[in-house]
Amino acid sequence: MYKRQGDPGGPAKPAAGQPGEAAPQAGAARALDTYAEALRKKQAARAVAAKKWGLAKTPLAAPEPPRTKPRITTRKGFEVRDDAGLPPVFTTVPTKEKIVFLTMDDGAEKDPELLRMMTELDIPYSAFISDYVTNDDYGYFRKMQKRGVVISNHTLNHHYLPGLSRAEQKREICGQQEKILKHFGKRPTLFRPPYGNYNRDTLVVAKSCGITAVPLWSSEAFPDHMEWREWDRDLHPGDIVLTHFRGKEDWKGSMPDMIRQVMKTITDKGYAVAKLEDYV
C-alpha cells in the first residue's frame, strides 16, 4: 500500500532546501531580484539620457501600475445636469502614489527631437490630437504611437464646443474618432474638449461614439514656466499636466525646452511621470 510523505512508515519529507522541496518563496525572490535589476538598468539608462538632453536631474521611476484601475468620477463643480452614465470629467486620478500624468494637445509642432528625447528618457505621455493640425503629417504621430504613446481625441477643428449644436459637436468629436481609427487603427476612449469647455451635449455625443472618460488638467507646462489651476500652486498625487505640441513660433522655446522645464518641476517635487492609460 502506498504511503504518503509524513505518514507513519512513509518516506520522510525532504528538509527545506533539499532536493524534492518546493521553493515558491525562492522563485518569488528571484523574480523580485530580476525586476529590481531591470529597474536599476532602466534608471541607469535614463540617467545617461538625462545628461545627454540637459535635464537638471534624472526623472524618477514610476511605480508599477495598479492591477485594477481606480474608479474615476466627475470632479465637484465640473458636473452637467442629468450626468448619470456620462463620461466623467476630472483633473486628477485617484491615487496615493507620488505620480503625475503628462499630456500633450493639438499637434501643430512635429519636432523629431521630441520623439528621440522622450524615447531615450522613457517618459510616458499621452497625445490628444486635432485633425486640422495633424493631417499634414499623420506619420509623425504613427511613429509616436509605435513608441507606446496612446493617440486620443481633441476634435477635428478645435472649436469652442458649447457654441455648437449637438449635430455640429457630433461632427467634431465622432468625426475625429473615425479619423483616428483610419490613420491609427483604433478609436480612442479618452477625449479632451478644446479649451476644457463642454456642456451636456458634449458628453452625450462623446459617449455615443465610444468615449469613456474626459481628462482635463490641473496645471500647464511651458518652456519657461508652469501655470497652476489649483489654489496652492502645487502638484498633487494623480494630477494631470497639460502641455502642447508647439515650437518657438508660438512660445519661448522648443518642445525639448518645455520637457526640461516640466521635468525639473516634477522631479524637484519628488514626483514621477506615469502613463495615464494605465490608470484610466
Accessible surface in RSA format (square Angstrom, percent):
REM  Atomic radii and reference values for relative SASA: ProtOr
REM  Chains: A
REM  Algorithm: Lee & Richards
REM  Probe-radius: 1.40
REM  Slices: 20
REM RES _ NUM      All-atoms   Total-Side   Main-Chain    Non-polar    All polar
REM                ABS   REL    ABS   REL    ABS   REL    ABS   REL    ABS   REL
RES MET A   1   225.34 116.7 144.38  95.6  80.96 192.8 125.13 106.4 100.21 132.8
RES TYR A   2   174.49  81.5 148.54  84.5  25.95  67.5 121.82  91.5  52.67  64.9
RES LYS A   3    97.54  47.6  91.53  56.2   6.01  14.3  51.24  46.1  46.30  49.3
RES ARG A   4   162.34  68.2 161.99  82.6   0.35   0.8  57.98  79.2 104.36  63.2
RES GLN A   5   100.78  56.4  77.73  56.8  23.05  54.9  20.72  44.1  80.06  60.7
RES GLY A   6    66.34  81.8   0.00   N/A  66.34  81.8  36.66 100.6  29.69  66.5
RES ASP A   7    45.93  32.2  39.79  39.6   6.13  14.5   8.51  20.0  37.42  37.3
RES PRO A   8   122.72  89.4 106.65  97.2  16.07  58.4 119.00  98.2   3.73  23.2
RES GLY A   9    77.82  96.0   0.00   N/A  77.82  96.0  35.90  98.5  41.92  93.9
RES GLY A  10    20.18  24.9   0.00   N/A  20.18  24.9   1.37   3.8  18.81  42.1
RES PRO A  11    73.22  53.4  59.89  54.6  13.33  48.5  72.18  59.6   1.04   6.5
RES ALA A  12    91.66  84.3  64.43  99.4  27.24  62.0  73.45 103.4  18.21  48.2
RES LYS A  13   149.58  73.0 129.24  79.3  20.34  48.4  71.93  64.7  77.65  82.7
RES PRO A  14    36.14  26.3  20.88  19.0  15.26  55.5  31.56  26.1   4.58  28.5
RES ALA A  15    64.91  59.7  50.26  77.6  14.65  33.3  60.43  85.1   4.48  11.9
RES ALA A  16    88.80  81.6  63.31  97.7  25.49  58.0  63.86  89.9  24.94  66.1
RES GLY A  17    73.91  91.2   0.00   N/A  73.91  91.2  40.37 110.8  33.55  75.1
RES GLN A  18    97.07  54.3  92.06  67.3   5.01  11.9  18.33  39.0  78.74  59.7
RES PRO A  19   121.58  88.6  98.92  90.2  22.66  82.4 111.65  92.2   9.93  61.7
RES GLY A  20    74.82  92.3   0.00   N/A  74.82  92.3  36.70 100.7  38.13  85.4
RES GLU A  21    61.03  35.0  41.08  31.1  19.95  47.5   6.10  11.8  54.92  44.8
RES ALA A  22    78.42  72.1  59.65  92.0  18.77  42.7  70.27  99.0   8.14  21.6
RES ALA A  23    56.87  52.3  36.33  56.1  20.54  46.7  42.73  60.2  14.14  37.5
RES PRO A  24   102.00  74.3  83.94  76.5  18.06  65.7  96.16  79.4   5.85  36.3
RES GLN A  25   154.92  86.6 147.24 107.6   7.68  18.3  52.99 112.8 101.94  77.3
RES ALA A  26    41.72  38.4  31.42  48.5  10.30  23.4  38.80  54.6   2.92   7.7
RES GLY A  27    27.31  33.7   0.00   N/A  27.31  33.7  21.20  58.2   6.12  13.7
RES ALA A  28    57.01  52.4  47.11  72.7   9.90  22.5  54.34  76.5   2.66   7.1
RES ALA A  29    48.87  44.9  45.58  70.3   3.29   7.5  48.29  68.0   0.58   1.5
RES ARG A  30   152.34  64.0 150.85  76.9   1.49   3.6  70.20  95.9  82.14  49.8
RES ALA A  31    61.54  56.6  49.29  76.1  12.25  27.9  56.47  79.5   5.07  13.4
RES LEU A  32   122.94  68.5 120.09  85.9   2.84   7.2 120.66  84.7   2.28   6.1
RES ASP A  33    94.61  66.3  91.17  90.7   3.44   8.1  27.33  64.3  67.29  67.1
RES THR A  34    94.55  67.2  88.27  89.5   6.27  14.9  68.59  92.1  25.95  39.2
RES TYR A  35    92.45  43.2  87.05  49.5   5.39  14.0  81.07  60.9  11.38  14.0
RES ALA A  36    36.04  33.1  33.67  52.0   2.37   5.4  35.34  49.8   0.70   1.8
RES GLU A  37    68.35  39.2  68.35  51.7   0.00   0.0  33.61  65.0  34.74  28.4
RES ALA A  38    56.55  52.0  47.02  72.6   9.53  21.7  52.57  74.0   3.98  10.5
RES LEU A  39    61.90  34.5  59.33  42.4   2.56   6.4  61.35  43.1   0.55   1.5
RES ARG A  40   143.91  60.4 135.17  68.9   8.74  20.8  74.22 101.4  69.69  42.2
RES LYS A  41   134.11  65.4 125.76  77.2   8.35  19.9  76.11  68.5  58.00  61.8
RES LYS A  42    98.07  47.8  90.24  55.4   7.83  18.6  43.62  39.3  54.45  58.0
RES GLN A  43    47.28  26.4  45.36  33.2   1.92   4.6  29.06  61.8  18.22  13.8
RES ALA A  44    59.05  54.3  48.91  75.5  10.14  23.1  56.65  79.8   2.39   6.3
RES ALA A  45    60.79  55.9  49.73  76.7  11.06  25.2  56.57  79.7   4.23  11.2
RES ARG A  46    15.63   6.6  14.65   7.5   0.98   2.3   2.36   3.2  13.27   8.0
RES ALA A  47    41.44  38.1  35.53  54.8   5.91  13.4  35.85  50.5   5.59  14.8
RES VAL A  48   109.20  71.9 103.89  94.1   5.30  12.8 107.95  93.8   1.24   3.4
RES ALA A  49     6.48   6.0   4.20   6.5   2.28   5.2   6.28   8.8   0.20   0.5
RES ALA A  50     3.37   3.1   3.37   5.2   0.00   0.0   3.37   4.7   0.00   0.0
RES LYS A  51   178.02  86.8 157.49  96.6  20.53  48.9 106.81  96.1  71.21  75.9
RES LYS A  52   133.81  65.3  96.61  59.3  37.20  88.6  77.48  69.7  56.33  60.0
RES TRP A  53    24.81  10.0  21.51  10.4   3.30   7.8  24.55  13.1   0.26   0.4
RES GLY A  54    49.57  61.1   0.00   N/A  49.57  61.1  32.01  87.8  17.57  39.3
RES LEU A  55    18.53  10.3   2.77   2.0  15.76  39.6   2.83   2.0  15.70  42.2
RES ALA A  56    68.35  62.8  25.58  39.5  42.77  97.3  37.47  52.8  30.88  81.8
RES LYS A  57   111.82  54.6 100.25  61.5  11.57  27.6  71.34  64.2  40.49  43.1
RES THR A  58    43.39  30.9  32.34  32.8  11.05  26.3  17.41  23.4  25.98  39.3
RES PRO A  59     2.91   2.1   2.91   2.7   0.00   0.0   2.91   2.4   0.00   0.0
RES LEU A  60    75.57  42.1  70.64  50.5   4.93  12.4  70.71  49.7   4.86  13.1
RES ALA A  61    36.14  33.2  14.95  23.1  21.19  48.2  15.30  21.5  20.84  55.2
RES ALA A  62    33.57  30.9  14.53  22.4  19.05  43.3  14.56  20.5  19.01  50.4
RES PRO A  63    50.18  36.6  31.53  28.7  18.65  67.8  43.47  35.9   6.70  41.7
RES GLU A  64   119.36  68.5 100.17  75.8  19.19  45.7  28.04  54.2  91.32  74.6
RES PRO A  65    66.04  48.1  53.48  48.8  12.55  45.6  53.66  44.3  12.38  76.9
RES PRO A  66    54.58  39.8  31.47  28.7  23.11  84.0  43.37  35.8  11.21  69.7
RES ARG A  67   249.93 104.9 206.26 105.1  43.68 104.0  83.72 114.4 166.21 100.7
RES THR A  68   113.93  81.0  99.74 101.1  14.19  33.8  71.35  95.8  42.58  64.4
RES LYS A  69   108.92  53.1  91.71  56.3  17.21  41.0  59.33  53.4  49.59  52.8
RES PRO A  70    32.86  23.9  15.03  13.7  17.83  64.8  26.30  21.7   6.56  40.7
RES ARG A  71   196.09  82.3 173.61  88.5  22.48  53.5  78.55 107.4 117.54  71.2
RES ILE A  72    28.85  16.4  11.61   8.6  17.24  41.6  11.63   8.4  17.22  46.7
RES THR A  73    69.55  49.5  59.76  60.6   9.79  23.3  32.99  44.3  36.56  55.3
RES THR A  74    37.81  26.9  18.98  19.2  18.83  44.9   9.42  12.7  28.39  42.9
RES ARG A  75    89.80  37.7  80.68  41.1   9.11  21.7  31.04  42.4  58.75  35.6
RES LYS A  76   185.05  90.3 167.50 102.8  17.54  41.8 111.83 100.7  73.22  78.0
RES GLY A  77    67.08  82.7   0.00   N/A  67.08  82.7  33.99  93.3  33.09  74.1
RES PHE A  78    47.23  23.6  42.87  26.6   4.36  11.3  46.70  28.3   0.52   1.5
RES GLU A  79    94.45  54.2  69.32  52.4  25.12  59.8  36.64  70.9  57.81  47.2
RES VAL A  80    26.32  17.3  12.47  11.3  13.85  33.4  21.28  18.5   5.04  13.7
RES ARG A  81   172.71  72.5 154.96  79.0  17.75  42.3  78.18 106.8  94.53  57.3
RES ASP A  82   103.57  72.5  79.54  79.2  24.03  56.8  27.63  65.0  75.95  75.7
RES ASP A  83    45.95  32.2  38.67  38.5   7.28  17.2   5.85  13.8  40.10  40.0
RES ALA A  84    99.26  91.3  68.55 105.8  30.70  69.8  79.28 111.6  19.98  52.9
RES GLY A  85    57.23  70.6   0.00   N/A  57.23  70.6  34.99  96.0  22.24  49.8
RES LEU A  86    27.03  15.1  12.32   8.8  14.71  37.0  12.59   8.8  14.43  38.8
RES PRO A  87     6.11   4.5   1.45   1.3   4.67  17.0   4.51   3.7   1.61  10.0
RES PRO A  88    24.06  17.5  23.29  21.2   0.77   2.8  24.06  19.9   0.00   0.0
RES VAL A  89     0.15   0.1   0.15   0.1   0.00   0.0   0.15   0.1   0.00   0.0
RES PHE A  90     2.63   1.3   2.63   1.6   0.00   0.0   2.63   1.6   0.00   0.0
RES THR A  91     3.02   2.2   2.49   2.5   0.53   1.3   1.68   2.3   1.34   2.0
RES THR A  92    48.09  34.2  37.16  37.7  10.93  26.0  30.72  41.3  17.38  26.3
RES VAL A  93     0.00   0.0   0.00   0.0   0.00   0.0   0.00   0.0   0.00   0.0
RES PRO A  94    68.95  50.2  51.63  47.1  17.32  62.9  63.44  52.4   5.50  34.2
RES THR A  95    34.83  24.8   7.35   7.5  27.48  65.5  13.34  17.9  21.49  32.5
RES LYS A  96   203.89  99.5 177.14 108.7  26.75  63.7 123.25 110.9  80.64  85.9
RES GLU A  97    82.44  47.3  79.26  60.0   3.19   7.6  18.83  36.4  63.62  51.9
RES LYS A  98   105.36  51.4  95.62  58.7   9.73  23.2  61.89  55.7  43.46  46.3
RES ILE A  99     0.25   0.1   0.25   0.2   0.00   0.0   0.25   0.2   0.00   0.0
RES VAL A 100     0.03   0.0   0.03   0.0   0.00   0.0   0.03   0.0   0.00   0.0
RES PHE A 101     0.22   0.1   0.22   0.1   0.00   0.0   0.22   0.1   0.00   0.0
RES LEU A 102     1.43   0.8   0.03   0.0   1.40   3.5   0.08   0.1   1.35   3.6
RES THR A 103     0.00   0.0   0.00   0.0   0.00   0.0   0.00   0.0   0.00   0.0
RES MET A 104     0.00   0.0   0.00   0.0   0.00   0.0   0.00   0.0   0.00   0.0
RES ASP A 105     3.06   2.1   3.06   3.0   0.00   0.0   0.00   0.0   3.06   3.1
RES ASP A 106    12.19   8.5  12.19  12.1   0.00   0.0   3.46   8.1   8.73   8.7
RES GLY A 107     0.00   0.0   0.00   N/A   0.00   0.0   0.00   0.0   0.00   0.0
RES ALA A 108    52.20  48.0  34.01  52.5  18.19  41.4  35.91  50.6  16.30  43.2
RES GLU A 109    49.45  28.4  48.06  36.4   1.38   3.3   3.21   6.2  46.23  37.7
RES LYS A 110    40.10  19.6  20.60  12.6  19.50  46.4  16.58  14.9  23.51  25.0
RES ASP A 111    20.72  14.5  18.20  18.1   2.51   5.9   5.38  12.7  15.34  15.3
RES PRO A 112    73.69  53.7  73.09  66.6   0.59   2.2  73.17  60.4   0.51   3.2
RES GLU A 113    65.01  37.3  65.01  49.2   0.00   0.0  30.00  58.0  35.01  28.6
RES LEU A 114     0.00   0.0   0.00   0.0   0.00   0.0   0.00   0.0   0.00   0.0
RES LEU A 115     7.28   4.1   6.94   5.0   0.35   0.9   7.09   5.0   0.19   0.5
RES ARG A 116   107.86  45.3 105.51  53.8   2.36   5.6  47.84  65.4  60.02  36.4
RES MET A 117     0.00   0.0   0.00   0.0   0.00   0.0   0.00   0.0   0.00   0.0
RES MET A 118     5.04   2.6   2.36   1.6   2.68   6.4   2.67   2.3   2.37   3.1
RES THR A 119    69.72  49.6  50.37  51.1  19.35  46.1  56.98  76.5  12.75  19.3
RES GLU A 120    67.00  38.5  49.76  37.6  17.24  41.0  35.08  67.9  31.92  26.1
RES LEU A 121     0.00   0.0   0.00   0.0   0.00   0.0   0.00   0.0   0.00   0.0
RES ASP A 122    62.39  43.7  57.60  57.3   4.79  11.3  17.55  41.3  44.85  44.7
RES ILE A 123     9.09   5.2   2.81   2.1   6.29  15.1   4.07   2.9   5.02  13.6
RES PRO A 124    39.40  28.7  28.21  25.7  11.19  40.7  38.94  32.2   0.45   2.8
RES TYR A 125    10.44   4.9   6.60   3.8   3.85  10.0   6.68   5.0   3.76   4.6
RES SER A 126     0.55   0.5   0.55   0.7   0.00   0.0   0.00   0.0   0.55   0.8
RES ALA A 127     0.00   0.0   0.00   0.0   0.00   0.0   0.00   0.0   0.00   0.0
RES PHE A 128     0.00   0.0   0.00   0.0   0.00   0.0   0.00   0.0   0.00   0.0
RES ILE A 129     1.79   1.0   1.79   1.3   0.00   0.0   1.79   1.3   0.00   0.0
RES SER A 130     0.00   0.0   0.00   0.0   0.00   0.0   0.00   0.0   0.00   0.0
RES ASP A 131    10.70   7.5  10.68  10.6   0.01   0.0   0.83   1.9   9.87   9.8
RES TYR A 132   105.36  49.2  83.53  47.5  21.83  56.8  59.90  45.0  45.46  56.0
RES VAL A 133    29.47  19.4  22.46  20.3   7.01  16.9  28.12  24.4   1.35   3.7
RES THR A 134     0.36   0.3   0.36   0.4   0.00   0.0   0.00   0.0   0.36   0.5
RES ASN A 135    77.32  53.3  56.93  55.0  20.40  49.1   9.13  22.0  68.19  65.9
RES ASP A 136   111.42  78.0  72.86  72.5  38.56  91.2  45.62 107.4  65.80  65.6
RES ASP A 137    57.94  40.6  52.15  51.9   5.79  13.7  14.92  35.1  43.02  42.9
RES TYR A 138    31.30  14.6  27.80  15.8   3.49   9.1  25.66  19.3   5.63   6.9
RES GLY A 139    22.97  28.3   0.00   N/A  22.97  28.3  19.17  52.6   3.79   8.5
RES TYR A 140    12.43   5.8   9.86   5.6   2.57   6.7  11.60   8.7   0.83   1.0
RES PHE A 141     0.00   0.0   0.00   0.0   0.00   0.0   0.00   0.0   0.00   0.0
RES ARG A 142    96.36  40.5  96.25  49.1   0.11   0.3  33.42  45.7  62.95  38.2
RES LYS A 143   116.96  57.1 116.52  71.5   0.44   1.1  59.27  53.3  57.69  61.5
RES MET A 144     0.00   0.0   0.00   0.0   0.00   0.0   0.00   0.0   0.00   0.0
RES GLN A 145    60.78  34.0  52.10  38.1   8.69  20.7  17.68  37.6  43.11  32.7
RES LYS A 146   177.92  86.8 138.76  85.1  39.16  93.2  89.90  80.9  88.02  93.8
RES ARG A 147   112.62  47.3  74.73  38.1  37.89  90.2  30.17  41.2  82.45  50.0
RES GLY A 148    39.58  48.8   0.00   N/A  39.58  48.8  34.51  94.7   5.07  11.4
RES VAL A 149     8.67   5.7   5.95   5.4   2.72   6.6   6.58   5.7   2.09   5.7
RES VAL A 150    51.15  33.7  47.79  43.3   3.36   8.1  51.15  44.4   0.00   0.0
RES ILE A 151     8.73   5.0   1.47   1.1   7.25  17.5   1.47   1.1   7.25  19.7
RES SER A 152     0.79   0.7   0.79   1.1   0.00   0.0   0.00   0.0   0.79   1.1
RES ASN A 153     0.00   0.0   0.00   0.0   0.00   0.0   0.00   0.0   0.00   0.0
RES HIS A 154     2.57   1.4   2.57   1.8   0.00   0.0   1.37   1.4   1.20   1.4
RES THR A 155     0.00   0.0   0.00   0.0   0.00   0.0   0.00   0.0   0.00   0.0
RES LEU A 156    32.60  18.2  32.30  23.1   0.30   0.8  32.30  22.7   0.30   0.8
RES ASN A 157    61.58  42.5  53.25  51.5   8.33  20.1   7.22  17.4  54.36  52.5
RES HIS A 158    27.36  15.0  21.42  14.9   5.93  15.2  14.57  15.0  12.79  14.9
RES HIS A 159    83.87  45.8  81.10  56.4   2.78   7.1  49.04  50.5  34.83  40.5
RES TYR A 160   118.22  55.2 111.02  63.2   7.19  18.7  75.36  56.6  42.86  52.8
RES LEU A 161     0.00   0.0   0.00   0.0   0.00   0.0   0.00   0.0   0.00   0.0
RES PRO A 162    39.82  29.0  18.85  17.2  20.97  76.2  18.93  15.6  20.89 129.8
RES GLY A 163    58.73  72.4   0.00   N/A  58.73  72.4  27.21  74.7  31.52  70.6
RES LEU A 164    40.61  22.6  31.08  22.2   9.54  24.0  32.56  22.9   8.05  21.7
RES SER A 165    58.53  49.5  43.61  58.2  14.92  34.4  50.45 107.4   8.08  11.3
RES ARG A 166   112.15  47.1 107.60  54.8   4.55  10.8  45.94  62.8  66.21  40.1
RES ALA A 167    61.04  56.1  51.61  79.6   9.43  21.5  57.22  80.6   3.81  10.1
RES GLU A 168    65.90  37.8  64.72  49.0   1.17   2.8  12.16  23.5  53.73  43.9
RES GLN A 169     0.00   0.0   0.00   0.0   0.00   0.0   0.00   0.0   0.00   0.0
RES LYS A 170   111.53  54.4 111.15  68.2   0.38   0.9  55.15  49.6  56.38  60.1
RES ARG A 171   148.17  62.2 141.72  72.2   6.45  15.4  73.10  99.9  75.07  45.5
RES GLU A 172    11.04   6.3  11.04   8.4   0.00   0.0   2.44   4.7   8.60   7.0
RES ILE A 173     0.00   0.0   0.00   0.0   0.00   0.0   0.00   0.0   0.00   0.0
RES CYS A 174    16.80  12.7  16.38  18.3   0.42   1.0  15.91  40.3   0.90   1.0
RES GLY A 175    22.54  27.8   0.00   N/A  22.54  27.8  19.50  53.5   3.04   6.8
RES GLN A 176     1.35   0.8   1.35   1.0   0.00   0.0   0.00   0.0   1.35   1.0
RES GLN A 177     0.05   0.0   0.05   0.0   0.00   0.0   0.05   0.1   0.00   0.0
RES GLU A 178    82.55  47.4  79.07  59.8   3.49   8.3  50.93  98.5  31.62  25.8
RES LYS A 179    78.55  38.3  76.79  47.1   1.76   4.2  34.07  30.7  44.49  47.4
RES ILE A 180     2.58   1.5   2.33   1.7   0.25   0.6   2.58   1.9   0.00   0.0
RES LEU A 181    57.81  32.2  53.35  38.2   4.46  11.2  53.35  37.5   4.46  12.0
RES LYS A 182   160.94  78.5 125.89  77.2  35.05  83.5  82.61  74.4  78.33  83.4
RES HIS A 183    37.55  20.5  28.92  20.1   8.63  22.1  21.22  21.9  16.33  19.0
RES PHE A 184    17.07   8.5   2.40   1.5  14.67  38.2   7.16   4.3   9.91  28.4
RES GLY A 185    59.34  73.2   0.00   N/A  59.34  73.2  31.50  86.4  27.84  62.4
RES LYS A 186   150.90  73.6 145.85  89.5   5.05  12.0  90.43  81.4  60.47  64.4
RES ARG A 187   111.09  46.6 102.81  52.4   8.29  19.7  27.02  36.9  84.07  50.9
RES PRO A 188     8.52   6.2   0.01   0.0   8.51  30.9   7.58   6.3   0.95   5.9
RES THR A 189    66.23  47.1  62.95  63.8   3.28   7.8  40.90  54.9  25.33  38.3
RES LEU A 190     4.21   2.3   4.11   2.9   0.10   0.3   4.11   2.9   0.10   0.3
RES PHE A 191     0.00   0.0   0.00   0.0   0.00   0.0   0.00   0.0   0.00   0.0
RES ARG A 192     0.07   0.0   0.07   0.0   0.00   0.0   0.07   0.1   0.00   0.0
RES PRO A 193     0.13   0.1   0.06   0.1   0.07   0.3   0.06   0.0   0.07   0.4
RES PRO A 194     0.00   0.0   0.00   0.0   0.00   0.0   0.00   0.0   0.00   0.0
RES TYR A 195   129.56  60.5  99.92  56.9  29.63  77.1  78.43  58.9  51.13  63.0
RES GLY A 196    11.32  14.0   0.00   N/A  11.32  14.0   1.20   3.3  10.12  22.7
RES ASN A 197    56.04  38.6  54.05  52.2   1.99   4.8   2.69   6.5  53.35  51.6
RES TYR A 198    39.07  18.2  18.91  10.8  20.16  52.4  14.49  10.9  24.58  30.3
RES ASN A 199    45.69  31.5  43.56  42.1   2.13   5.1  27.06  65.1  18.63  18.0
RES ARG A 200    61.22  25.7  58.44  29.8   2.78   6.6  10.60  14.5  50.62  30.7
RES ASP A 201    40.28  28.2  39.12  38.9   1.16   2.7   2.30   5.4  37.98  37.9
RES THR A 202     0.05   0.0   0.05   0.0   0.00   0.0   0.05   0.1   0.00   0.0
RES LEU A 203     3.46   1.9   3.46   2.5   0.00   0.0   3.46   2.4   0.00   0.0
RES VAL A 204    34.62  22.8  32.44  29.4   2.18   5.2  32.73  28.4   1.89   5.1
RES VAL A 205     4.49   3.0   3.60   3.3   0.89   2.1   4.49   3.9   0.00   0.0
RES ALA A 206     0.00   0.0   0.00   0.0   0.00   0.0   0.00   0.0   0.00   0.0
RES LYS A 207   106.58  52.0  95.71  58.7  10.87  25.9  59.42  53.5  47.16  50.2
RES SER A 208    79.93  67.5  36.05  48.1  43.88 101.1  46.01  98.0  33.92  47.5
RES CYS A 209    21.07  15.9  11.01  12.3  10.06  23.7  20.54  52.0   0.53   0.6
RES GLY A 210    37.94  46.8   0.00   N/A  37.94  46.8  31.96  87.7   5.98  13.4
RES ILE A 211     3.21   1.8   0.00   0.0   3.21   7.7   0.00   0.0   3.21   8.7
RES THR A 212    86.00  61.2  72.75  73.8  13.24  31.6  65.49  88.0  20.51  31.0
RES ALA A 213     4.29   3.9   4.29   6.6   0.00   0.0   4.29   6.0   0.00   0.0
RES VAL A 214     0.03   0.0   0.03   0.0   0.00   0.0   0.03   0.0   0.00   0.0
RES PRO A 215     0.00   0.0   0.00   0.0   0.00   0.0   0.00   0.0   0.00   0.0
RES LEU A 216     2.02   1.1   2.02   1.4   0.00   0.0   2.02   1.4   0.00   0.0
RES TRP A 217    25.28  10.1  24.64  11.9   0.63   1.5  20.93  11.2   4.35   7.0
RES SER A 218     1.21   1.0   0.40   0.5   0.81   1.9   0.53   1.1   0.68   1.0
RES SER A 219     0.70   0.6   0.70   0.9   0.00   0.0   0.70   1.5   0.00   0.0
RES GLU A 220    26.29  15.1  26.29  19.9   0.00   0.0   1.77   3.4  24.52  20.0
RES ALA A 221     0.12   0.1   0.00   0.0   0.12   0.3   0.00   0.0   0.12   0.3
RES PHE A 222    30.57  15.3  30.57  18.9   0.00   0.0  30.57  18.5   0.00   0.0
RES PRO A 223    14.00  10.2   0.70   0.6  13.29  48.3   0.70   0.6  13.29  82.6
RES ASP A 224    72.81  51.0  45.37  45.2  27.44  64.9  30.48  71.7  42.33  42.2
RES HIS A 225    71.58  39.1  68.18  47.4   3.40   8.7  64.26  66.2   7.32   8.5
RES MET A 226    18.15   9.4   5.71   3.8  12.44  29.6   5.71   4.9  12.44  16.5
RES GLU A 227    84.09  48.3  81.28  61.5   2.81   6.7  27.51  53.2  56.58  46.2
RES TRP A 228    46.51  18.7  19.56   9.5  26.95  63.3   8.43   4.5  38.09  61.8
RES ARG A 229   121.28  50.9  84.43  43.0  36.85  87.7  34.21  46.8  87.07  52.8
RES GLU A 230    27.10  15.6  21.16  16.0   5.94  14.1   6.55  12.7  20.55  16.8
RES TRP A 231   231.47  92.9 194.07  93.9  37.40  87.8 182.29  97.2  49.18  79.8
RES ASP A 232    53.21  37.3  29.89  29.7  23.32  55.1  19.88  46.8  33.33  33.2
RES ARG A 233   150.85  63.3 140.06  71.4  10.79  25.7  51.29  70.1  99.56  60.3
RES ASP A 234    51.46  36.0  50.17  49.9   1.28   3.0   4.13   9.7  47.33  47.2
RES LEU A 235     6.19   3.4   0.08   0.1   6.11  15.4   0.08   0.1   6.11  16.5
RES HIS A 236    56.27  30.8  55.73  38.7   0.54   1.4  48.34  49.8   7.93   9.2
RES PRO A 237    47.05  34.3  42.05  38.3   5.00  18.2  42.05  34.7   5.00  31.1
RES GLY A 238     0.00   0.0   0.00   N/A   0.00   0.0   0.00   0.0   0.00   0.0
RES ASP A 239     2.50   1.7   2.50   2.5   0.00   0.0   0.00   0.0   2.50   2.5
RES ILE A 240     0.00   0.0   0.00   0.0   0.00   0.0   0.00   0.0   0.00   0.0
RES VAL A 241     0.00   0.0   0.00   0.0   0.00   0.0   0.00   0.0   0.00   0.0
RES LEU A 242     3.97   2.2   3.97   2.8   0.00   0.0   3.97   2.8   0.00   0.0
RES THR A 243     0.00   0.0   0.00   0.0   0.00   0.0   0.00   0.0   0.00   0.0
RES HIS A 244    17.75   9.7  17.75  12.3   0.00   0.0   5.84   6.0  11.92  13.9
RES PHE A 245     0.10   0.0   0.00   0.0   0.10   0.3   0.00   0.0   0.10   0.3
RES ARG A 246    75.81  31.8  75.50  38.5   0.32   0.8   5.73   7.8  70.09  42.5
RES GLY A 247     2.14   2.6   0.00   N/A   2.14   2.6   2.09   5.7   0.05   0.1
RES LYS A 248   149.13  72.8 126.32  77.5  22.81  54.3  68.85  62.0  80.28  85.5
RES GLU A 249   151.81  87.2 111.61  84.4  40.20  95.7  71.15 137.6  80.66  65.9
RES ASP A 250    94.59  66.3  57.37  57.1  37.22  88.0  14.14  33.3  80.45  80.2
RES TRP A 251    25.89  10.4  11.79   5.7  14.10  33.1  22.11  11.8   3.78   6.1
RES LYS A 252   169.16  82.5 144.33  88.6  24.83  59.1 101.15  91.0  68.01  72.4
RES GLY A 253    10.25  12.6   0.00   N/A  10.25  12.6   7.37  20.2   2.88   6.4
RES SER A 254    23.30  19.7  22.91  30.6   0.40   0.9  17.93  38.2   5.37   7.5
RES MET A 255     0.06   0.0   0.06   0.0   0.00   0.0   0.06   0.1   0.00   0.0
RES PRO A 256     9.09   6.6   9.09   8.3   0.00   0.0   9.09   7.5   0.00   0.0
RES ASP A 257    44.79  31.4  41.31  41.1   3.48   8.2  11.42  26.9  33.38  33.3
RES MET A 258     0.00   0.0   0.00   0.0   0.00   0.0   0.00   0.0   0.00   0.0
RES ILE A 259     0.00   0.0   0.00   0.0   0.00   0.0   0.00   0.0   0.00   0.0
RES ARG A 260    70.27  29.5  66.48  33.9   3.79   9.0  26.98  36.9  43.29  26.2
RES GLN A 261    47.82  26.7  42.81  31.3   5.01  11.9   6.36  13.5  41.46  31.4
RES VAL A 262     0.00   0.0   0.00   0.0   0.00   0.0   0.00   0.0   0.00   0.0
RES MET A 263     3.38   1.8   2.70   1.8   0.68   1.6   3.04   2.6   0.35   0.5
RES LYS A 264   101.57  49.6  97.17  59.6   4.40  10.5  66.99  60.3  34.58  36.8
RES THR A 265    19.93  14.2  14.62  14.8   5.32  12.7  10.63  14.3   9.30  14.1
RES ILE A 266     0.00   0.0   0.00   0.0   0.00   0.0   0.00   0.0   0.00   0.0
RES THR A 267    12.66   9.0   6.13   6.2   6.52  15.5   5.51   7.4   7.15  10.8
RES ASP A 268    63.36  44.4  33.32  33.2  30.04  71.0  20.93  49.2  42.43  42.3
RES LYS A 269    74.89  36.5  59.67  36.6  15.23  36.3  35.44  31.9  39.45  42.0
RES GLY A 270    30.44  37.5   0.00   N/A  30.44  37.5  21.25  58.3   9.19  20.6
RES TYR A 271    15.81   7.4  15.60   8.9   0.21   0.6   4.87   3.7  10.94  13.5
RES ALA A 272     4.78   4.4   3.97   6.1   0.81   1.9   4.41   6.2   0.37   1.0
RES VAL A 273     8.57   5.6   2.25   2.0   6.32  15.2   2.25   2.0   6.32  17.2
RES ALA A 274     5.82   5.4   3.25   5.0   2.57   5.9   4.92   6.9   0.90   2.4
RES LYS A 275    60.31  29.4  57.08  35.0   3.22   7.7  22.76  20.5  37.55  40.0
RES LEU A 276     1.91   1.1   0.46   0.3   1.45   3.6   0.46   0.3   1.45   3.9
RES GLU A 277    25.95  14.9  20.54  15.5   5.41  12.9  20.60  39.8   5.35   4.4
RES ASP A 278    51.09  35.8  45.17  45.0   5.91  14.0   3.89   9.2  47.20  47.1
RES TYR A 279     7.06   3.3   7.00   4.0   0.06   0.2   5.76   4.3   1.30   1.6
RES VAL A 280    29.67  19.5   4.91   4.4  24.76  59.7  20.68  18.0   8.99  24.4
END  Absolute sums over single chains surface
CHAIN  1 A    14716.1      11579.6       3136.5       8155.0       6561.1
END  Absolute sums over all chains
TOTAL         14716.1      11579.6       3136.5       8155.0       6561.1
